[in-house]
């Protein structure tokens, strides 16, 4: 299971990787493995709109299910990954790289402290399978 050290993680299996004042957000390797083959991502927010931590910002459709994407941080939506719209399988192949979903300009960096680090997220996943 790939759990990069340079990300923070939510209980809903989203990650955020901080890049300057932006947060690059996607679903974790664990989440994509649970969902199976991703066939569609729909961001339900417009670029430029404000989002709150924990708010639904889109949905991820897999062959057998649909999952909601929750924002792990509050801020302004600044970009949606157009490459994933054309090739949703990138989320399965490279969830932390080319398969990222949205970028948010982080409004309150202290919210990052409410998220799990890599070690805590690994323990969280292990607790789910027992």
C-alpha positions in Angstrom: 0.0 0.0 0.0 1.5 3.3 -1.1 1.1 6.0 1.6 3.4 9.0 0.8 5.0 10.8 3.8 4.5 14.2 2.1 0.7 14.0 2.3 -2.0 14.4 5.0 -5.0 12.1 5.0 -8.7 12.2 5.9 -10.9 9.5 7.5 -12.7 9.4 4.1 -9.5 8.4 2.3 -8.7 11.7 0.6 -5.2 13.0 0.7 -3.9 16.6 0.4 -0.3 17.4 -0.7 0.7 21.0 0.1 2.4 22.9 -2.8 2.9 26.5 -1.7 -0.5 27.8 -0.7 -2.3 25.2 -2.7 -3.5 21.7 -1.7 -3.4 19.0 -4.3 -6.2 16.6 -3.5 -7.1 13.1 -4.6 -8.1 9.8 -3.2 -5.6 7.4 -1.6 -4.1 4.3 -3.0 -6.3 2.4 -0.5 -9.4 4.1 -1.7 -8.8 3.5 -5.4 -8.1 -0.2 -4.6 -11.4 -0.5 -2.7 -13.4 1.2 -5.4 -11.9 -0.8 -8.3 -11.7 0.5 -11.9 -12.5 4.2 -11.9 -14.5 5.2 -14.9 -15.6 8.8 -14.2 -14.8 11.8 -11.9 -17.3 14.6 -11.6 -16.3 17.7 -9.7 -19.6 19.3 -8.6 -18.0 22.6 -7.7 -17.1 25.4 -10.1 -13.5 26.6 -10.3 -13.3 29.8 -8.2 -15.9 28.6 -5.7 -15.3 28.4 -2.0 -15.3 25.0 -0.3 -15.4 24.0 3.3 -13.4 21.2 5.0 -15.5 18.0 4.9 -17.8 19.3 2.1 -18.7 17.1 -0.8 -16.9 18.5 -3.9 -17.5 15.7 -6.4 -18.1 12.0 -7.1 -15.9 9.2 -8.3 -17.6 6.5 -10.3 -16.2 3.0 -10.5 -17.5 0.0 -12.3 -19.5 -1.2 -9.3 -20.1 1.9 -7.1 -20.0 5.7 -6.8 -18.1 7.4 -3.9 -18.3 11.0 -2.8 -15.1 13.1 -2.7 -14.9 15.3 0.4 -12.6 18.3 0.6 -9.9 17.7 3.3 -9.4 21.5 3.6 -11.3 24.7 3.2 -10.4 27.2 0.5 -11.0 28.2 -3.1 -11.2 25.6 -5.9 -8.5 26.7 -8.3 -8.2 23.7 -10.7 -9.8 20.4 -11.7 -7.5 17.8 -13.3 -8.7 17.7 -16.9 -6.4 14.8 -17.6 -8.5 12.6 -15.3 -11.7 13.5 -17.2 -10.1 12.1 -20.4 -8.4 9.1 -18.7 -10.1 8.2 -15.3 -7.9 5.1 -15.0 -5.0 7.5 -14.0 -6.7 7.5 -10.5 -6.0 3.8 -10.3 -2.6 3.9 -11.9 -1.1 6.9 -10.2 -3.4 8.3 -7.4 -0.7 10.6 -5.9 0.8 11.7 -9.2 -1.1 12.2 -12.5 -4.3 10.9 -10.9 -4.9 13.9 -8.6 -8.4 15.3 -8.8 -8.5 19.0 -7.7 -6.4 21.9 -6.4 -7.6 24.1 -3.6 -6.0 27.4 -2.4 -5.9 26.6 1.3 -7.7 29.2 3.4 -6.7 27.9 6.8 -3.4 26.0 7.0 -4.2 25.0 10.6 -6.9 22.6 9.2 -4.0 20.4 8.1 -3.3 19.6 11.7 -6.8 17.9 11.9 -5.7 15.4 9.3 -3.6 12.2 9.7 0.1 11.9 8.8 1.2 8.8 6.8 1.9 6.6 9.9 -1.5 7.4 11.5 -3.3 6.8 8.2 -1.5 3.4 7.8 -2.7 2.5 11.3 -6.2 3.7 10.5 -6.4 1.4 7.4 -5.1 -1.5 9.4 -7.8 -1.0 12.0 -10.5 -1.1 9.3 -9.4 -4.6 8.2 -9.6 -6.2 11.7 
